[in-house]
Amino acid sequence: MKVVVFCGGRGSATLTRELLRWPEIELSLLVNAYDDGLSTGALRDFVPGMLGPSDFRKNLSYLLDPYSNEQYAMKELLELRLPLDFTRAQEEALRTFVRSGEAGPLAAPLGDLLARLHPRAATAVRQLLGEFLTYADGSGRHFDFRDCAFGNLLFAGAYLREERNFNAAALVMSGLVSSQAVLINASAGENRILVALKEDGQLLANEAAIVGPQSAVPIRGSFLLDAPIDERQWQTVADRTVEEKERWLAARESLPLLSPEACRALEQATLIIYGPGTQNSSLLPSYRIAAATLRRAPAAMKVLVLNLDYDHDIQNLSGARIVDRALACMGDPTNRERVVTHILADDSPGAGSQAIAAPPVDADGCYRGALVIRGPWRSAIRPQVHNGQAVVGRIFEIWERPDPGVRSPSLRIFLDPYKRMAALQDQLEELLEYDWRRHFRNVRLDVNGSVPRLQTLPALLTLGECHYTGVFPEVSEVRDWIEHGDEDYLATLTGDGEYRLRDIVLGVRVLEGGPFGAVYGSRTQSRHQFHTSVRAAYGERGVLFYSSLAGAFLLSVLFTARFGVIFSDPLSGFRIYSRRKMMPLARLLEGNGAMTPTTITGLLVKHAIEIAELPVHYRTFAGFTDPRWRLRRGLANLRGLLH
């Protein structure tokens, strides 16, 4: 499924993270590059002709998977701002790092983050930083590094290395991350200055003024110009009517071309999402650039997600007027050509006076022909941002029209993050965003390790921690659940990758609707997932790679010989147990710590408790998987199989 999201810097971050959890989605993010605030503006002045990289940098940081120290360091590095007391001595330390790779002299946290990069990533960072420093040294001017985003320096280096081709620089920067998503510049790379005109005739002369504090008078429109407007030029029209000023600006506008990459993505898209964000800087200009293609794009669904609250640039604009602005920028003010098919508007309880109201609807629930869908789209833990899972889930529900059914059992989830505690926040976000109320009366998550404190939790969720040791902490959790728990189902998730929590719902449905006492999630039902998993762990070790391929099939054969049951993934770390079916085994599950998941499988088979095997989503991350840990678990399971 090909999905295109129009986004800015941060507004669509939770939607992006949710879409990345769906391996079957080919995701393209369309961003424009006309921001000019803070260090972005300083770099655009220092490197004439360069576009603003900050929204690209922010989105790149969202595409990084924080499942290893190296990836987490790169994510933090892209967003790091150099301190206000960044001295000339620290500038020289940067040059030393470029020449020798020695990051020690750099002050924390910069030096620490650079030292934690993978050698290949560190080399790429040194090269890009070196390009910028060489340019700066030869420019005859001193660049003020204070409060500059480090990722912007790398982007400037990529821009200079690629002979001042911004879109080529974006590809270079995308090479620093490994993601299923593609980051695309909406324009063909033309340098423009974004300005706006307010209803009272006031000029907002740059992007920084458009997004910053301003009067409550609404913005009338924005324009992309070849060059900045100086005070002398503006004085020639300062006393004219707002309509005359608008015509004066329109005559000077030079609208960029849509990039070929963006055109191709929109023409091939299955679904187009107009994400939330800063409307007059990040989104409306992109719609204008893409207008002709949007009107002919064949996507059956084109969903506009309204902002939750007012920003500086949309003060005193109702939800209806914001939609009207978007439609006008797309060249279809009455939505006759269906550039918007659905509008998602928030109606979370207690949203406050700054919440944007949904557009008024007709008898069919539509505004200008687009179906208006109200829902609680705010995040429970961060009410200022969208609940990515709720928004994306609702969009896909509309797409698939499923029968959600009614479920009311209780569930315990055991999660062993192994060494990826840095990524725990993402899994907690998935837990909090998913609407468990549709399936369970209560859900408890036990994390094997320390859990960060959360200010609020939905009423049905309980979050706890445990500290099991050993190779198989999930076995200890099974025993505890049988002896002391009362939940109807237990799901155990272990491994050096990421399972998708919502797959638990499918597993529980199988347990409820059939004769099964356990569900094992198979990571090998998809050949792509299987080879990706093995390659991530052993891809650079030829012998281990091929022996692991052979070992996976050998274990299936051994399980068949031992138990008379065929498993495609006998060592799966995704398992769900039914209390009703497991209780007859309570006494047998007691004992010493030598029990393994294979031992539990043997008990289930011996006592005629049926096991269902379902394909589940499993993501692995190069640089994080631990072959020794996998081998140790595999051998221990093998011993449990043979006993």
N, C-alpha and C positions, 0 to 999 in steps of 0.2 A: 504494500500500500504506500503510495507516494504522497507525502504530506508536505505542504509548504506553509511556513509560518512567517508572517510579517512581524518583525519585532524591533525593539529598540535596545537599550542597554540592559535594564533589569526587570522591566514590567512583565515580560513573558518567561522569566527564569523558571518558575515552578511548572509551567506548561512544558517547557523544553525538557526539564529533567524527567517529567512523567512520560513524554513521548519517547525518550531515550530508553525507557524500560521495556519498550515493545520491540523486540528484535525483528519482527516482521514489517516494521515501518522503515521506509527510506525517507529520512527527514532532511529538508532543506530550510535553512533560516535566511530570510531576506532582510538585509540591514542597509541603511544608507550611511553615508560618512560625512555629514555636514556639521557635526558638532565642533565647537571651537572654544569650550570653556577650560579653565584651569590649565594643566600641562598640555592638553590637546591643542588649545589655542596657542600656547607658547611654541610648541613644535611646528605648527602650521606657519607661524611667523618666521621661525628659524630656518625651515626647509620650504621655501616658496613652491607652491604648486601641490603640496601634499594635502590629501584629505584628512579628515579627523578619524583616528583609529580607535577611540575609546570604546565605542559600542561594539566594535569587532573584538577588542581585547576582552571585554566583559563576557561576551558570548563564548569566546574560546575557553575562558575559565570554567564556564558551565559544562562544556563538552568534555572536559577532563574528568576521568573517573578516579576519585581519590582512594584507590584500592592498593596503593603501595606508597612507600615514602617518597619515591622519585616523582610519581604523578602528583602526589599531594604537594610536594615542594614546587613543582612547575605551576600548579594552580595558584599557590600563594605568591609565587614570584611574579606572575602576570599582573596580579592586583596590588602588589606592594607599592606603596608610595615612599619615595626617598624622604628622609626626615628633613625638617626645616633647618636643622643645624648641619646639613651635609656640607662638609668643608672641602677646600682644595686638596687637602691631604687624602680625603676619601675619593676624590676624582682621580688622583694618581693611583690609588689602590685599584680602581676600576681598570685603568690602563695596564696595571700589573697583571690583573686577572686575564685580560685579553691576550697579553703576551705569553704568559706562562701557565695559566690555568690555576694559579694560586689564589684561593678565595679567603684565606685566613686573615689578611690585613683588613678586610672589609668589616665594618661594624655590623653587629647583629641587628635585625634578623637576616639582612641581605647576604652576608657571608655564609651563614649557616644554610640558607636555602640553596645557594649556588653549589655549596659543597655536597648537598644531598642529591643533586641531579645525576641521572644516569650519564655515563661518559659521553654517549652520542649526543644527548640533549645538551650537555654542558658545552660540547664543541660547537653545536649550532648556535647556542646563546653567545658564546665568545665571538663567533664570526659576525653575527648580526650587530652585537654591541660594538665590535671593532669598526664596522662600516660607519656607524654613526659617529664614533669618536674621531675617526680619520676625517670625516666631513667637518666636524666641529673644529678640529685643530686647523684645518685649512681655510675656514670661512673668514678668519680675521675678527670674529666676534666670540664673546664668551657666552656659553649657554648656561643658564641658571638651572642646576639639577634639583634644587630644593623643591619638595612637594611634587616631584614628577613621578608619574606612574612608570614603573620599570618596564612593564609590557609595552608602553608607548615608545620607549627608546628602542626596543627590539623591532617594533613595527616600522619605525623610522629607518632603522638599519636595513630592513628587508626592502623598503621602498627605494632606498638609494642603491642597493645592490641590484635590484631589478630595473635599473635605469629609469626610475621615477614612474613606474607602472604600478598603480595602487592595487589593481585587481591581482596582478602577479604577486605583489607583496602579501596579499591576503592568502594566496595559496601557500606561500612559503611559511607563513605563520601557522596555517592549518596543519602543516607538516609536523609541527611541534606536538600535536596531540593525535591520538588514535581514537577515532570516533566513527560511529555509523552515520553521523550527521554531516551535512555539508554547509559551510558558511559562505553566503553569496552576497556580493555587493549589488544593490539594486540598480545602480547606474553603471555606465560603461567606464567610469573613472574620471569624468571631467571635473575639474576643480570649480566649485561654486561657493558663493557666500549666501547663506540662508538668512533672509530678513522677513519681518512681518509687519503688518499694518493693523492698528487697533481701530475699533469703531469710531473713536473720537479723533482719528487722524494722526495719532502718535506713532512714530516709527520705532520699531525694535530692530536695531541695526545689525544684530548678529544672533547666532543661535544661543549664546549664553544669556542674552537679554530675554529671549523667547521663553526659556525654561526657568528663568530666575524670578524673584519677587517683582511684582508689577502692580499697576492699578487694577481695580476690579472690572474695568471696561473690557469686554470680550475682544479677542483677536478676530479681525475681519478676514484675513487671508495671509498666506505666506508666499514668498517669491525666491527663486534661485537665480542669483545674479553672477555675472562674470567677475565683478570687482566690488569692493566695499563702497558704500555711499559715504562720502565725507560731509562734514557739516555745511560746507559752502554749497555743495550740490543740493542738499536738502532745503536750504534756505530759499532756493528759487521757487519751491512749491509749498513752503511752510504755511502760507496764508490761504491756500486753495482748499476747496471742499474735499471731503474724504473720497468721493467718487473720482475727482480729478487726480488725487494722489494715487489712487488705485490704478488708474489708467497709465499714469506716469511710470509706476513701478512695473506694470505688466509690459510696457513697451521696452523696458530694459532687461526683461527676463530672458534667460537662455536655458530652457528646460533640458536637462541631460537626457541622453538616450538610455533606454533600458539595456542592461548588459545581456549579451547572448546567453550566458549561463542562467540568468534570472528568467529570461524569456522561455528557455527550454524547460526549466523547472515548472513554470506556471502552465505551460501548454501540456505537460505530461502529468500534472498533479491529479490525484484522485480526490484530494481534500485540500482546501485552502482555508487557513485560519488567519484572520486579522487580529493579532494579539493585542493585549492591553499595553499601555505605555504612554510616553509623552506624545500627545497627538500632533501638535503643530511642529515638532522637530523630528521625531523618530518615525512617525507613521504616515501622516497626511502627505508629506513630500514624496514618500515612496509610492503611495497610491497614484499620485499624479504622474510619476515617471512610468509606472506600469499600467496606466489606465487602459490603453488600447488593447493590450494583451489580456487584461482582466476581463474585458467585455466579451472576448471570444474564448477565454479559457473554458475547457469542457468539464471541469470538476463539477460533480453533481451537488456537492455541498460547499458553500462558501460562508463561513461562520465568523461573525464579528463579535468579539468578546469585549464588552464595555468595561472601562475602568471602574474600579470600586468607588473611588473618592475623587474629589477635585484636585487637580494640579494647578500650578500658577497659570498655565497657558489656556486652561479651559474653565476659568472662573465664570460663574453665572451662565454657563451653557447647560441646558437640560440634556438628558439622554437622547431625546429626539433630535435636538440641534446637532449633537455630536455625530449621530448617524447621518444626518443630512449633510454635514460637512464631508464625511467620508464618501458618501455617494457622489457628491459634486466633484470631489477630487478624482474619483474613478471614472468620471465622464458620463455618469448615469444617474442624474439627480432624482429621477422618479423610480429608479430601480426597475425600469422596464426590461432591461437586458439581464436582470437577475445577477448582478455582481455580488449581492448579499442575499443568501437564502435563509439564514437564521441569525438571530441576535440573542446573545446570552447576557442577561441583566441580573445583577445581584439583588436578593431580597433577604439577606441574612438578618436575623433578629438583632436588635440593638446596634444597628450599623452606624447610627449617629447622623448629625445634620449635614456632614460633608459627603454623605453617600449620594451617588448619582442615581436618580430615579429612572426606572424603565420607561421607554417610549410608550405612549398610549396605543392601544390596539383596537382593531375593528372586531366585528363579530366572529371572525375566523382566528382571532388571536394574533393578527399580523400587523406590522407597521410597514407601510410602503411595500407590501407584498412579502416581506420577510417575517417568518414565524418568530415571535418573541418568547423566549424561554426564561422564566424566572427560577432562581434557585439559590441556595445558600453556598455561594461560591467562595466565601472567605476561608482562609486557613484558620483552623482552630487555635494554633499556637502563634501565628503571626497574622492578625486580622487585617493588616494593611496590604497583604498580598493574596493572590488567588490560591485556592486549593487546586493544585494542578491535577490531581487525580480525579477530583469531582468534576472539573470542567471537561477534561479529556474523556473521562468515563461517560459523561452525559452525551458528548458529541458522538461517541462510538455507539452508545445505546440508540441514538436516533438513526445512526447509519445501519445498525443491524436489526433494530426493532425486536429485541429478545423478550421473552417472558421471564421477568426476574424471579417469580416464585416467592415463597415465604419460608424463611428458615428461622428457627428459634432455639437451637442447641447452644451449649457453652463450649468454649474452645480455649485450650492452652497452647501457646507457641513457644518452643524452646529454640533460641538462636545462639549459636556459638560463632562469634565473629572471627575466631582464631586470631590472626595477627592484624586484622583489618579494622581495628577500633576507630581509625580515622574516618572510615566510611560509615560508621554506625548511624550518624546523623541522617544520612540519606535513607537508610532502611526505617528509621523511626519516622521520617517524613512520610514514607509510603504507608506505614502503619496508621499514622494519624489522618492521612488524607482519604484512605479507603473507607467507604460507607459500610462498615461491618454490621450496622443495625439491620440491614436488609437480610442478613443471614444468621446472626447469632444474638442471643440475649446478653452475653458478656464474653469478653475476650481478655485473656491474660497473656502478657509477653514476659518470658523469663530470659534475660540475657546473661550469658556466661561471662561475667566481667562487670566492670563498673558502668553504671548507666548515668548519663547526664540528667540533671534536674530539669523538669519541664514545669512551666508555670501552671498550665491547665491541661487536663485530659478529658476527653469525652466521657460521659458517665459510665458507659459500658466497658471502657478500657482500664486495665490495671497493668502497671509496669513494675517489674521487679528484677532483682539480680541474684545470681548464684555464682559460686566460685568452685566449680568442679575441676579436678585435675585429671591427668591421665590422657591416654590416646582417644578414649571414647566417652567424652562427657555426656553424650546423649543417652547412654545406657543408665547413668546415674539419674538422669531426669525421668526416664521411663519408670524406674523403680520408685522414685519419689511421687510421681503422679499416681501410680497404682496404690501406694501405701497411704498417701496423705491427701491426694487431690480429689476433686469431685467433678472435674470438667468431663463433658461427654466425649471430647476428642482431644488428642495430643498430637501436635505437629512438631517434628524435630528437624531443624535445618542446620546442617554442618557442611563444611567444605571451604576451599580456598577461593571460591567465586561467589556469585550472588544469585540466589533463587528469587523468584517473584512471589511475594507474599500472597497475592490474590489467587495464585494457583491452588492454594490451600482450600479455597471455596469449592473449586471443582472436585478436589479429592474428597471433601466431606460429602458433597452431593452423591458421589459414587458409593460411599459408605452407607449413607442414609437410604439409598434406593436399591441396594443389592445385598447379596449374601456375604459381603467381604468384611473382614475384621481389620484389615490394614491396606493402605495404599502406598506403593513405592513410586516415587517420581523418577521416570527414566530420562536421563540426559542424552541417551544415545538413539532415541527414536528419530531424531533429526540427524542425518549424516553431517550436515553443516555444523551443528552444535557439537557433535562428537569430535570431529576433526579440529574445530576451533579450540575446544577445551584441551585436547592433547597437545596441539601445537603451542598453545600459550604456556603450557608447563614444560614441554620438552623440545620445542621447535629448534632450539639452538644446540641440542645435544642429540645427534643422529641416532646413536645406539639406544638411548632412553626413549626416543620418539617411537622407533619401530618396535622396541620390546614392549612399550606400553600398549601399542595397537594390538600386538599379539596377545599380551596379557589380559586385555579386556575380553577377548573372545575365549581365552583359555579358562578364565574364571566362570564364564557362562556355562562352558562345558562341564566344569567341575561341579557347579551348582546343580546342573541337570543330573549328573551321575550320582551325586550325594542325596538329593531330595526328590528327584523325579519331577522337578518343576523347572521350566525354562524362564530365566530372567535375562532381559537384554542389558540391564544395568544393576548387577547384584550388589555393588558397593555404593549405590546412590545415597547421598546425604539428605535426601528429601523423603521423609516418611510420616505417615499419619496413622494413628491407631484409634480404634473404637474401644471405649471403656467397657461397653456391654460385652464385647467379644473377647476382650483381654482378661477380664476378671478371673476366669477359670485358671489362668496361668499365674495368678498372684503369688502363690507359694513357690512356684518354680523359678520366678524372677528374683527371689531373695538369694543371697549368697555373697560370695566374695567378688572382688573387682575384676576377675579374669573374664567375665562375660563380655561378649562382643556383639555388635549388631548382627553378625552372622549367626551367633548362638540364638538370638531372639527369632531370627528367620527360621532356624531349625525347629524351635519350639512351636512356632505357628504352624509349620507344615506337618509336624508330627501329630499335632492335636487337631488337624483338619480345619484349621482356621484359614479361610481363603484370603489370598493376597492379590490385589489388583495392581497392575503396573500401567501408569499413565505418562504420556510425554509431558514434560514441564520445561519451562524456560530456565536456562542456566547460562549466566554470563561469566566468562573468565577474562582475566586481565594480564596481558604480557608484562613480565617484570615482577608480578606479585605471587603467582603460583609457586608452591614449594614442593619440588619433586621428592625431597627426602621425607617430608611429612606424608605425602601420598603413599610412598613406598612403605613407610612404617605402618600406616593404617592397613594397607593392602596385605602385608605379611601377617599382621595380627589377625585380620579377618580370615586369612587362609588357615591359620592355626585353629581358629574357632570352627571353621568348616570341616576340618579333618578330625576333630575330636568327637 
